[in-house]
């Protein structure tokens, strides 16, 4: 219901947040190079200093894959 009620302008971002668990800075810093073999490589913004893993891999949900494909085609 959240996605159905969201403004179209924000729906893609909500899908990104919901299906990755990424923080705002992490989601907005993604590049196409971070999409690898059906996974997103997300930089651990909050914990990257002194943390053993600079990145985490998150599987791309089919709904998120649709959003990414549409945005890539619009470039």
MMTF fields as JSON, N, C-alpha, C and O atoms, coordinates in Angstrom:
{
  "mmtfVersion": "1.0.0",
  "mmtfProducer": "UNKNOWN",
  "numBonds": 299,
  "numAtoms": 300,
  "numGroups": 75,
  "numChains": 1,
  "numModels": 1,
  "chainsPerModel": [1],
  "groupsPerChain": [75],
  "chainIdList": ["A"],
  "bondAtomList": [4, 2, 8, 6, 12, 10, 16, 14, 20, 18, 24, 22, 28, 26, 32, 30, 36, 34, 40, 38, 44, 42, 48, 46, 52, 50, 56, 54, 60, 58, 64, 62, 68, 66, 72, 70, 76, 74, 80, 78, 84, 82, 88, 86, 92, 90, 96, 94, 100, 98, 104, 102, 108, 106, 112, 110, 116, 114, 120, 118, 124, 122, 128, 126, 132, 130, 136, 134, 140, 138, 144, 142, 148, 146, 152, 150, 156, 154, 160, 158, 164, 162, 168, 166, 172, 170, 176, 174, 180, 178, 184, 182, 188, 186, 192, 190, 196, 194, 200, 198, 204, 202, 208, 206, 212, 210, 216, 214, 220, 218, 224, 222, 228, 226, 232, 230, 236, 234, 240, 238, 244, 242, 248, 246, 252, 250, 256, 254, 260, 258, 264, 262, 268, 266, 272, 270, 276, 274, 280, 278, 284, 282, 288, 286, 292, 290, 296, 294],
  "bondOrderList": [1, 1, 1, 1, 1, 1, 1, 1, 1, 1, 1, 1, 1, 1, 1, 1, 1, 1, 1, 1, 1, 1, 1, 1, 1, 1, 1, 1, 1, 1, 1, 1, 1, 1, 1, 1, 1, 1, 1, 1, 1, 1, 1, 1, 1, 1, 1, 1, 1, 1, 1, 1, 1, 1, 1, 1, 1, 1, 1, 1, 1, 1, 1, 1, 1, 1, 1, 1, 1, 1, 1, 1, 1, 1],
  "groupList": [{"groupName": "UNK", "atomNameList": ["N", "CA", "C", "O"], "elementList": ["N", "C", "C", "O"], "formalChargeList": [0, 0, 0, 0], "bondAtomList": [1, 0, 2, 1, 3, 2], "bondOrderList": [1, 1, 2], "singleLetterCode": "X", "chemCompType": "L-PEPTIDE LINKING"}],
  "groupTypeList": [0, 0, 0, 0, 0, 0, 0, 0, 0, 0, 0, 0, 0, 0, 0, 0, 0, 0, 0, 0, 0, 0, 0, 0, 0, 0, 0, 0, 0, 0, 0, 0, 0, 0, 0, 0, 0, 0, 0, 0, 0, 0, 0, 0, 0, 0, 0, 0, 0, 0, 0, 0, 0, 0, 0, 0, 0, 0, 0, 0, 0, 0, 0, 0, 0, 0, 0, 0, 0, 0, 0, 0, 0, 0, 0],
  "groupIdList": [1, 2, 3, 4, 5, 6, 7, 8, 9, 10, 11, 12, 13, 14, 15, 16, 17, 18, 19, 20, 21, 22, 23, 24, 25, 26, 27, 28, 29, 30, 31, 32, 33, 34, 35, 36, 37, 38, 39, 40, 41, 42, 43, 44, 45, 46, 47, 48, 49, 50, 51, 52, 53, 54, 55, 56, 57, 58, 59, 60, 61, 62, 63, 64, 65, 66, 67, 68, 69, 70, 71, 72, 73, 74, 75],
  "secStructList": [7, 2, 2, 2, 2, 1, 7, 2, 2, 2, 2, 2, 2, 2, 2, 2, 2, 2, 2, 2, 7, 7, 7, 2, 2, 2, 2, 2, 6, 7, 7, 4, 4, 4, 3, 3, 6, 6, 3, 3, 3, 3, 3, 7, 6, 6, 6, 7, 6, 6, 7, 1, 7, 1, 3, 3, 3, 3, 3, 7, 7, 2, 2, 2, 2, 2, 2, 2, 2, 2, 2, 2, 2, 2, 7],
  "xCoordList": [0.82, 0.0, 0.864, 0.47, 2.038, 2.937, 3.321, 3.26, 3.717, 4.108, 2.939, 3.11, 1.763, 0.577, 0.219, -0.282, 0.468, 0.11, 1.194, 0.933, 2.403, 3.527, 3.404, 2.892, 3.892, 3.979, 4.896, 5.885, 4.566, 5.364, 6.82, 7.729, 7.028, 8.37, 9.264, 10.477, 8.671, 9.44, 9.362, 10.078, 8.525, 8.288, 9.564, 9.815, 10.366, 11.602, 12.545, 13.17, 12.65, 13.512, 12.988, 13.764, 11.682, 11.093, 11.375, 11.696, 11.257, 11.551, 13.013, 13.326, 13.894, 15.311, 15.554, 16.295, 14.935, 15.092, 14.514, 15.148, 13.314, 12.627, 13.369, 13.435, 13.924, 14.515, 16.026, 16.624, 16.656, 18.091, 18.434, 19.458, 17.589, 17.909, 18.984, 19.549, 19.277, 20.336, 19.911, 18.729, 20.893, 20.676, 20.6, 20.999, 20.086, 19.915, 21.237, 21.272, 22.315, 23.61, 24.117, 24.718, 23.871, 24.312, 23.563, 24.162, 22.268, 21.456, 21.803, 21.929, 21.958, 22.229, 23.649, 23.92, 24.552, 25.933, 26.16, 27.264, 25.139, 25.291, 25.564, 25.041, 26.395, 26.647, 26.302, 26.068, 26.273, 25.968, 27.025, 26.734, 28.246, 29.313, 29.029, 29.59, 28.161, 27.817, 26.799, 26.519, 26.252, 25.33, 26.15, 26.666, 26.268, 27.138, 26.453, 26.15, 26.211, 25.679, 24.438, 24.355, 23.492, 22.241, 22.315, 21.393, 23.416, 23.602, 24.003, 24.593, 23.672, 24.173, 25.293, 25.17, 26.377, 27.494, 27.295, 27.491, 26.907, 26.583, 27.731, 28.161, 28.226, 29.286, 28.705, 27.689, 29.345, 28.911, 29.306, 30.36, 28.476, 28.776, 29.023, 30.034, 28.132, 28.198, 29.333, 29.902, 29.668, 30.62, 31.925, 32.708, 32.184, 33.357, 34.678, 35.685, 34.717, 35.965, 36.22, 35.447, 37.277, 37.653, 36.839, 37.044, 35.927, 35.103, 35.752, 36.338, 35.658, 36.363, 35.805, 36.556, 34.514, 33.899, 33.46, 32.544, 34.12, 33.769, 32.452, 31.729, 32.148, 30.956, 30.119, 30.601, 28.854, 28.006, 27.262, 26.915, 27.017, 26.289, 24.849, 24.574, 23.931, 22.505, 21.897, 22.096, 21.161, 20.52, 19.478, 18.804, 19.359, 18.407, 17.053, 16.913, 16.081, 14.7, 14.127, 14.498, 13.235, 12.661, 12.015, 12.118, 11.355, 10.743, 11.815, 11.652, 12.908, 14.011, 14.7, 15.14, 14.794, 15.393, 14.607, 15.202, 13.284, 12.454, 12.763, 12.892, 12.882, 13.194, 14.558, 14.699, 15.553, 16.894, 16.924, 17.581, 16.222, 16.179, 15.525, 15.991, 14.462, 13.768, 14.663, 14.711, 15.366, 16.249, 17.462, 17.92, 17.965, 19.109, 18.677, 19.43, 17.488, 16.98, 16.713, 16.779, 16.414, 16.103, 17.358, 17.261, 18.531, 19.784, 20.103, 21.116],
  "yCoordList": [-1.188, 0.0, 1.251, 2.284, 1.157, 2.305, 2.715, 3.894, 1.741, 2.045, 2.577, 3.49, 2.026, 2.478, 3.91, 4.661, 4.297, 5.636, 6.671, 7.872, 6.222, 7.134, 7.89, 7.374, 9.128, 9.9, 9.16, 8.557, 9.209, 8.507, 8.954, 8.165, 10.214, 10.793, 10.078, 9.993, 9.571, 8.938, 7.417, 6.775, 6.841, 5.397, 4.591, 3.607, 4.991, 4.255, 4.246, 3.226, 5.379, 5.447, 4.541, 3.849, 4.547, 3.675, 2.208, 1.431, 1.837, 0.457, 0.13, -0.958, 1.07, 0.876, 0.683, -0.215, 1.521, 1.396, 0.084, -0.615, -0.247, -1.441, -2.733, -3.645, -2.811, -4.068, -4.167, -5.186, -3.101, -3.188, -2.961, -3.446, -2.229, -1.857, -0.796, -0.555, -0.155, 0.851, 2.144, 2.484, 2.844, 4.194, 5.15, 4.802, 6.349, 7.334, 7.567, 7.502, 7.835, 8.117, 6.918, 7.075, 5.728, 4.512, 4.328, 3.989, 4.551, 4.381, 5.43, 5.112, 6.679, 7.756, 7.713, 8.322, 6.998, 6.927, 5.756, 5.601, 4.928, 3.779, 4.229, 5.243, 3.447, 3.664, 2.367, 1.337, 2.424, 1.216, 0.145, -1.044, 0.549, -0.425, -1.24, -2.319, -0.72, -1.432, -2.549, -3.326, -2.632, -3.711, -4.83, -4.691, -5.945, -7.037, -8.384, -8.781, -9.076, -10.445, -10.594, -11.503, -9.705, -9.804, -9.333, -9.566, -8.664, -8.118, -6.653, -6.228, -5.884, -4.524, -4.523, -5.107, -3.865, -3.706, -2.345, -1.297, -2.384, -1.158, -0.815, -1.647, 0.42, 0.888, 1.115, 1.794, 0.55, 0.734, 2.133, 2.308, 3.12, 4.513, 4.728, 5.32, 4.265, 4.542, 3.815, 4.334, 2.63, 1.795, 1.565, 0.704, 2.304, 1.967, 2.276, 1.641, 3.214, 3.497, 2.439, 2.303, 1.713, 0.715, -0.568, -1.471, -0.659, -1.856, -2.789, -2.335, -4.063, -5.021, -5.086, -5.364, -4.837, -4.926, -3.546, -2.943, -3.057, -1.75, -1.824, -0.833, -2.998, -3.173, -4.326, -5.188, -4.32, -5.491, -5.753, -4.819, -7.007, -7.373, -7.7, -8.456, -7.109, -7.297, -7.833, -7.235, -8.94, -9.455, -8.464, -7.787, -8.394, -7.479, -8.176, -9.169, -7.655, -8.158, -7.88, -6.879, -8.733, -8.501, -7.124, -6.529, -6.612, -5.283, -4.199, -3.238, -4.362, -3.418, -3.549, -2.55, -4.761, -4.973, -4.219, -3.66, -4.198, -3.439, -1.955, -1.292, -1.434, -0.014, 0.308, 1.293, -0.52, -0.283, -0.355, 0.46, -1.32, -1.451, -0.22, 0.281, 0.253, 1.439, 2.674, 3.48, 2.818, 3.984, 3.91, 4.93, 2.712, 2.549, 2.884, 3.522, 2.467, 2.738, 4.228, 4.721, 4.936, 6.371, 7.232, 8.418, 6.651, 7.433, 7.829, 8.484],
  "zCoordList": [0.0, 0.0, 0.0, -0.541, 0.606, 0.624, -0.793, -1.141, -1.611, -2.99, -3.795, -4.603, -3.593, -4.323, -3.946, -4.783, -2.702, -2.243, -2.54, -2.473, -2.865, -3.066, -4.389, -5.382, -4.364, -5.602, -6.562, -6.147, -7.83, -8.841, -8.806, -9.061, -8.49, -8.435, -7.411, -7.6, -6.341, -5.261, -5.245, -4.476, -6.062, -6.016, -6.27, -5.575, -7.249, -7.545, -6.345, -6.052, -5.652, -4.475, -3.362, -2.704, -3.157, -2.145, -2.453, -1.554, -3.71, -4.115, -3.81, -3.326, -4.094, -3.785, -2.299, -1.899, -1.481, -0.028, 0.482, 1.272, 0.03, 0.518, 0.184, 1.008, -1.02, -1.467, -1.292, -1.637, -0.751, -0.483, 0.978, 1.458, 1.686, 3.059, 3.128, 4.195, 2.006, 1.94, 2.623, 2.677, 3.135, 3.648, 2.45, 1.339, 2.694, 1.622, 0.874, -0.354, 1.606, 0.98, 0.186, -0.877, 0.709, 0.021, -1.291, -2.312, -1.263, -2.469, -3.516, -4.699, -3.087, -4.03, -4.597, -5.632, -3.928, -4.431, -5.384, -5.907, -5.62, -6.518, -7.951, -8.415, -8.638, -10.064, -10.791, -10.16, -12.108, -12.88, -12.671, -12.801, -12.348, -12.07, -10.803, -10.617, -9.939, -8.707, -8.935, -8.023, -10.127, -10.485, -11.107, -12.216, -10.383, -10.814, -10.627, -9.502, -11.717, -11.676, -10.795, -9.969, -10.98, -10.23, -8.794, -8.013, -8.434, -7.093, -7.199, -8.192, -6.157, -6.03, -5.005, -3.929, -5.35, -4.414, -3.739, -4.354, -2.477, -1.752, -0.815, -0.016, -0.918, -0.033, 1.353, 1.503, 2.359, 3.743, 4.204, 4.814, 3.92, 4.224, 5.719, 6.099, 6.546, 7.976, 8.672, 9.632, 8.207, 8.936, 8.19, 8.592, 7.12, 6.312, 7.013, 6.698, 7.939, 8.647, 9.716, 10.664, 9.561, 10.543, 10.481, 11.292, 9.538, 9.428, 8.427, 7.445, 8.66, 7.801, 6.382, 5.447, 6.196, 4.872, 4.39, 4.951, 3.349, 2.811, 2.029, 1.928, 1.481, 0.665, 1.191, 1.925, 0.796, 1.0, -0.29, -1.012, -0.583, -1.802, -1.447, -0.515, -2.217, -1.989, -3.276, -4.333, -3.225, -4.435, -4.957, -4.181, -6.271, -6.903, -7.02, -7.733, -6.325, -6.367, -7.761, -8.374, -8.28, -9.618, -9.786, -10.859, -8.753, -8.866, -8.992, -9.745, -8.251, -8.349, -9.707, -10.275, -10.226, -11.55, -12.624, -13.546, -12.514, -13.467, -13.394, -14.423, -12.187, -12.001, -12.616, -13.34, -12.327, -12.855, -14.376, -15.024, -14.944, -16.406, -17.041, -18.064, -16.434, -16.965, -16.873, -17.802, -15.762, -15.6, -16.54, -17.056, -16.751, -17.676, -19.1, -19.835, -19.498, -20.844, -21.056, -22.182, -19.975, -20.075, -20.202, -20.518, -19.962, -20.059, -21.464, -21.705]
}
